[in-house]
Amino acid sequence: APVLRVGGLTVDPLRRQAELDGVRLDLTRREFDLLAFLAGRPGVVVPRRELLAEVWQQSYGDDQTIDVHLSWLRRKLGETAARPRYLHTLRGVGVKLEPPAADVPDVRPPGAEPAR
């Protein structure tokens, strides 16, 4: 599996290592699996049911399990649900991992107004 890069986040699935801005993250097995799964689909909203199936290998489960692991992962990424940087929850839909806005290249045509 290739090394995954999303902004300043690097995830190496083969070595099971993740770094944020060059600093290695100390992740549990489940936190790493969750991060690697989301990093393999940057910008894609992943439904909770899919997270349970792919990361937990369960067809059913408690959303609170996902919320707790996301909370721990957010803390290790230096963010909170109220101030997300990489992990974004879309209420009632799912979760997506994307680079911070500062890391996304500006692709507006010259002279275009910024989005408000």
C-alpha positions as a printed NumPy array, in Angstrom:
array([[  0.   ,   0.   ,   0.   ],
       [  1.324,   3.452,  -0.865],
       [  2.102,   6.104,   1.73 ],
       [ -0.914,   8.391,   2.053],
       [ -0.507,  12.171,   2.341],
       [ -3.252,  14.615,   3.211],
       [ -1.904,  18.083,   3.902],
       [  0.722,  17.757,   6.652],
       [ -0.567,  14.306,   7.592],
       [  1.338,  11.224,   6.396],
       [  0.043,   7.685,   6.893],
       [  2.183,   4.666,   6.042],
       [ -0.105,   1.593,   6.094],
       [  2.708,  -0.94 ,   5.659],
       [  4.796,   0.38 ,   8.542],
       [  1.634,   1.321,  10.506],
       [  3.022,   4.756,  11.226],
       [  1.447,   8.179,  11.011],
       [  3.016,  11.613,  11.263],
       [  1.582,  15.093,  11.51 ],
       [  3.872,  17.849,  10.283],
       [  6.849,  15.504,  10.664],
       [  5.987,  14.455,  14.241],
       [  5.117,  10.799,  14.755],
       [  1.669,  10.157,  16.207],
       [  1.268,   7.625,  19.014],
       [ -1.93 ,   5.865,  17.897],
       [ -3.712,   2.779,  19.117],
       [ -4.386,   0.005,  16.605],
       [ -7.987,   1.117,  16.095],
       [ -7.07 ,   4.819,  15.838],
       [ -4.499,   3.98 ,  13.178],
       [ -6.963,   1.795,  11.246],
       [ -9.567,   4.569,  11.332],
       [ -7.078,   7.22 ,  10.225],
       [ -5.63 ,   5.046,   7.442],
       [ -9.098,   4.18 ,   6.142],
       [-10.133,   7.839,   6.003],
       [ -6.757,   8.968,   4.582],
       [ -7.24 ,   6.522,   1.721],
       [-10.393,   8.461,   0.78 ],
       [ -9.463,  12.138,   1.295],
       [-12.413,  14.494,   0.976],
       [-14.926,  11.632,   0.736],
       [-17.71 ,  11.515,   3.316],
       [-17.686,   7.999,   4.776],
       [-20.933,   6.872,   6.437],
       [-20.663,   5.515,   9.973],
       [-22.059,   2.162,   8.853],
       [-19.15 ,   1.852,   6.4  ],
       [-16.657,   2.744,   9.137],
       [-18.099,   0.005,  11.336],
       [-17.899,  -2.509,   8.494],
       [-14.403,  -1.617,   7.291],
       [-12.563,  -0.569,  10.463],
       [-14.385,  -2.617,  13.099],
       [-15.458,  -5.48 ,  10.771],
       [-18.985,  -5.241,  12.181],
       [-22.257,  -4.839,  10.318],
       [-23.868,  -3.202,  13.343],
       [-22.691,  -1.256,  16.329],
       [-22.946,   1.81 ,  18.446],
       [-22.228,   5.234,  16.956],
       [-20.724,   6.153,  20.312],
       [-17.841,   3.749,  19.627],
       [-16.971,   5.727,  16.509],
       [-17.438,   9.06 ,  18.293],
       [-15.081,   8.048,  21.109],
       [-12.343,   6.913,  18.703],
       [-12.778,  10.063,  16.596],
       [-12.478,  12.151,  19.756],
       [ -9.231,  10.428,  20.744],
       [ -7.896,  10.763,  17.201],
       [ -8.849,  14.45 ,  17.043],
       [ -7.017,  15.091,  20.302],
       [ -3.866,  13.476,  18.893],
       [ -4.219,  15.594,  15.734],
       [ -4.476,  18.73 ,  17.893],
       [ -8.077,  19.523,  17.043],
       [-11.578,  19.31 ,  18.471],
       [-14.992,  18.602,  16.959],
       [-15.814,  22.298,  17.359],
       [-12.572,  23.325,  15.634],
       [-11.77 ,  20.564,  13.15 ],
       [ -8.6  ,  20.69 ,  11.133],
       [ -8.547,  17.309,   9.357],
       [-11.53 ,  15.299,  10.641],
       [-14.917,  16.731,   9.734],
       [-18.205,  15.25 ,  10.902],
       [-21.266,  15.831,   8.748],
       [-24.131,  15.308,  11.166],
       [-26.393,  12.466,  10.108],
       [-24.139,  11.609,   7.139],
       [-20.642,  10.553,   8.163],
       [-17.035,  11.642,   8.543],
       [-14.433,  12.896,   6.096],
       [-10.734,  13.6  ,   6.309],
       [ -9.391,  16.486,   4.27 ],
       [ -6.463,  18.871,   4.502],
       [ -6.901,  22.125,   6.4  ],
       [ -8.134,  25.005,   4.249],
       [ -4.667,  26.591,   4.414],
       [ -3.215,  23.445,   2.782],
       [ -5.7  ,  23.391,  -0.101],
       [ -4.427,  25.163,  -3.214],
       [ -6.459,  28.17 ,  -4.369],
       [ -7.862,  27.176,  -7.764],
       [ -9.993,  30.268,  -8.384],
       [ -9.441,  32.   , -11.697],
       [ -7.42 ,  35.241, -11.524],
       [ -9.577,  38.124, -10.294],
       [-12.321,  35.889,  -8.841],
       [-13.793,  36.796,  -5.461],
       [-13.158,  34.396,  -2.568],
       [-16.138,  32.269,  -1.535],
       [-18.077,  33.572,   1.469]])
